């Protein structure tokens, strides 16, 4: 997680500040986390998937490309998962629509 935070920090424009929303995964709240000065961590409340748009991204992928499948091997799972992810990242407009929260745009 520390390496991930460093990479995010490097991608933040000079003079800007990033807010990174995190769920309660253990590595998100580890005591040895080093948070760069240009990042603020925002812990989401437990059991509130409506606040975490990535939950809807995973649901979309499962519903459209990965659900109701029988995988033949571990490699098949990885291949299909990568294919689904690449299909989605080729459609940035789809990602934006999945993550859109009307209530966030009314403020």
C-alpha positions as a Markdown table, in Angstrom:
| # | Residue | x | y | z |
|---|---|---|---|---|
| 1 | Unk | 0.0 | 0.0 | 0.0 |
| 2 | Unk | 2.9 | 2.3 | 0.7 |
| 3 | Unk | 4.3 | 1.8 | -2.8 |
| 4 | Unk | 0.8 | 2.5 | -4.2 |
| 5 | Unk | 0.5 | 5.7 | -2.2 |
| 6 | Unk | 3.9 | 6.9 | -3.6 |
| 7 | Unk | 2.7 | 6.2 | -7.2 |
| 8 | Unk | -0.5 | 8.1 | -6.6 |
| 9 | Unk | 1.4 | 11.0 | -5.0 |
| 10 | Unk | 3.7 | 11.3 | -8.0 |
| 11 | Unk | 0.6 | 11.5 | -10.3 |
| 12 | Unk | -0.9 | 14.5 | -8.3 |
| 13 | Unk | -0.2 | 17.8 | -10.0 |
| 14 | Unk | 2.2 | 20.2 | -8.2 |
| 15 | Unk | 0.2 | 22.3 | -5.8 |
| 16 | Unk | -2.8 | 20.0 | -5.9 |
| 17 | Unk | -4.1 | 17.6 | -3.3 |
| 18 | Unk | -5.7 | 14.1 | -3.7 |
| 19 | Unk | -8.3 | 12.5 | -1.6 |
| 20 | Unk | -8.2 | 8.8 | -1.7 |
| 21 | Unk | -11.4 | 6.9 | -0.7 |
| 22 | Unk | -10.7 | 3.6 | 1.0 |
| 23 | Unk | -12.8 | 0.8 | 2.4 |
| 24 | Unk | -11.9 | -1.0 | 5.6 |
| 25 | Unk | -9.4 | -3.4 | 4.1 |
| 26 | Unk | -6.6 | -4.2 | 6.5 |
| 27 | Unk | -3.9 | -2.8 | 4.3 |
| 28 | Unk | -5.8 | 0.5 | 4.0 |
| 29 | Unk | -5.6 | 1.0 | 7.8 |
| 30 | Unk | -2.2 | -0.5 | 8.6 |
| 31 | Unk | -0.3 | 1.2 | 11.4 |
| 32 | Unk | 2.8 | 1.5 | 9.3 |
| 33 | Unk | 1.2 | 3.3 | 6.4 |
| 34 | Unk | 3.2 | 6.4 | 5.2 |
| 35 | Unk | 0.8 | 8.9 | 3.7 |
| 36 | Unk | 2.4 | 11.5 | 1.4 |
| 37 | Unk | 1.7 | 15.2 | 2.2 |
| 38 | Unk | -0.3 | 15.7 | -1.0 |
| 39 | Unk | -2.8 | 12.8 | -0.2 |
| 40 | Unk | -5.6 | 12.6 | 2.4 |
| 41 | Unk | -7.1 | 9.2 | 3.1 |
| 42 | Unk | -10.9 | 9.1 | 3.5 |
| 43 | Unk | -12.1 | 6.0 | 5.2 |
| 44 | Unk | -15.6 | 5.0 | 4.0 |
| 45 | Unk | -18.0 | 3.7 | 6.6 |
| 46 | Unk | -18.5 | 0.0 | 6.8 |
| 47 | Unk | -21.4 | -1.6 | 4.8 |
| 48 | Unk | -22.0 | 1.5 | 2.6 |
| 49 | Unk | -21.3 | 0.3 | -0.9 |
| 50 | Unk | -23.4 | 3.2 | -2.3 |
| 51 | Unk | -20.5 | 5.5 | -1.2 |
| 52 | Unk | -17.9 | 3.4 | -3.0 |
| 53 | Unk | -18.4 | 3.6 | -6.8 |
| 54 | Unk | -15.8 | 0.9 | -7.4 |
| 55 | Unk | -18.3 | -1.6 | -5.9 |
| 56 | Unk | -20.6 | -0.8 | -8.8 |
| 57 | Unk | -17.7 | -1.3 | -11.3 |
| 58 | Unk | -17.1 | -4.8 | -10.0 |
| 59 | Unk | -20.8 | -5.6 | -10.1 |
| 60 | Unk | -21.0 | -4.4 | -13.7 |
| 61 | Unk | -18.1 | -6.6 | -14.7 |
| 62 | Unk | -19.7 | -9.6 | -12.9 |
| 63 | Unk | -23.1 | -9.0 | -14.4 |
| 64 | Unk | -21.9 | -8.5 | -18.0 |
| 65 | Unk | -18.7 | -10.5 | -18.5 |
| 66 | Unk | -17.9 | -12.8 | -15.5 |
| 67 | Unk | -21.1 | -13.9 | -13.8 |
| 68 | Unk | -22.8 | -17.3 | -14.4 |
| 69 | Unk | -19.7 | -18.8 | -15.9 |
| 70 | Unk | -17.9 | -22.1 | -15.3 |
| 71 | Unk | -14.2 | -21.5 | -15.4 |
| 72 | Unk | -12.0 | -24.4 | -16.6 |
| 73 | Unk | -8.8 | -23.4 | -14.7 |
| 74 | Unk | -7.1 | -20.7 | -12.7 |
| 75 | Unk | -5.6 | -19.4 | -16.0 |
| 76 | Unk | -9.1 | -19.2 | -17.5 |
| 77 | Unk | -10.2 | -17.1 | -14.5 |
| 78 | Unk | -7.3 | -14.8 | -14.9 |
| 79 | Unk | -7.7 | -14.5 | -18.7 |
| 80 | Unk | -11.4 | -13.8 | -18.5 |
| 81 | Unk | -10.9 | -11.3 | -15.7 |
| 82 | Unk | -8.2 | -9.5 | -17.6 |
| 83 | Unk | -10.3 | -9.5 | -20.7 |
| 84 | Unk | -13.3 | -8.1 | -18.8 |
| 85 | Unk | -11.1 | -5.4 | -17.2 |
| 86 | Unk | -9.6 | -4.4 | -20.6 |
| 87 | Unk | -13.1 | -4.2 | -22.2 |
| 88 | Unk | -14.2 | -1.9 | -19.5 |
| 89 | Unk | -11.1 | 0.4 | -19.5 |
| 90 | Unk | -11.7 | 0.8 | -23.3 |
| 91 | Unk | -15.0 | 2.4 | -22.4 |
| 92 | Unk | -14.2 | 5.4 | -20.0 |
| 93 | Unk | -17.7 | 6.8 | -20.6 |
| 94 | Unk | -19.1 | 3.6 | -19.2 |
| 95 | Unk | -16.9 | 3.8 | -16.1 |
| 96 | Unk | -18.0 | 7.4 | -15.5 |
| 97 | Unk | -21.7 | 6.4 | -15.8 |
| 98 | Unk | -21.3 | 3.5 | -13.4 |
| 99 | Unk | -19.6 | 5.7 | -10.8 |
| 100 | Unk | -21.9 | 8.7 | -11.2 |
| 101 | Unk | -23.7 | 9.7 | -8.0 |
| 102 | Unk | -26.5 | 12.2 | -8.7 |
| 103 | Unk | -26.5 | 13.3 | -5.0 |
| 104 | Unk | -22.8 | 14.3 | -5.4 |
| 105 | Unk | -23.5 | 16.6 | -8.3 |
| 106 | Unk | -26.3 | 18.4 | -6.5 |
| 107 | Unk | -24.1 | 19.8 | -3.8 |
